[in-house]
Amino acid sequence: MAVSRYPCRACGRSTEGEDTYVICPACLAEFEAGANERDMNRSGDSRVTDDSVRPTPTPEEIEKQLRRLLDDW
């Protein structure tokens, strides 16, 4: 595949890549630094979840999931 120049998906800076989904090295480094910082701030308990990522299901959704599991069983 040919390498061409495309705008960075984060900042718009011209960046070399094989397709249009490219991130420039500066934005990648910034993202990785933020990810490392979040990992360092996270507690040792891996069961801790972020409620903004996975919303709490409603009782109706829970019942629907349980019925589906029981029907499949």
N, C-alpha and C positions, 0 to 999 in steps of 0.2 A: 504494500500500500504506500502511496506517495505521501511524503510529509509536506504540508503546506502551512500557511500562517492563518490563524483564526483568532477572533477576539476571546479573551479569557472570560469564562462564564461568571466570574465573580466581579472583576473590576473593568473588563473591557480592553485591557492592554493586549496588543498583538502578540500572539504566542504560537510557536510551532507545534503542530500536532497532526495526527493521522486522520482525525475527523473534527467536527465542529464542537465536540464536548471536551474542551481543554481548560485547564486551570494553570495559570502562570506559576512559576516557581515561588514568587513572593507570596501569593495567596495560599499556596500549598503549605509553605513554611508557617504562615500565620495560623492556618487551620490546625496543623499538627501541634503547634505550640499550645493552642487553646485546648486541644484534646489531651495533651500531656498534663496540663494544669488541672483539668477536670478530673483526670484519673488520680492525680496526687491528692486532690481534695476529697475524693470519695472515701467513705469509711471502708473498713476491712470486710464488712458484711456484704457479700455479693447478692444477697436477696433483696437489697434495697432497690426500689424502682422509682422512676421519675413519673409522677402522676400526670404530668403534661404530655408525656409520650404515649402512655397507655391509659385512656380514660376508664373510669370504673363503670362496668356494665350495669344496666338497670336490672331490677328484679325480673322483669319480663324477659330480658335477653338471657339471663341466667337460666330461667325456667325453660326457655326455648332450646338452649344448648343442652340442658340435662335431658329433655325429652328426645332430642335428636340422638344423643348418646345411648339412651335406653332403647330406642327403636333399633339402632344399629346393633346392639348387643343381642 
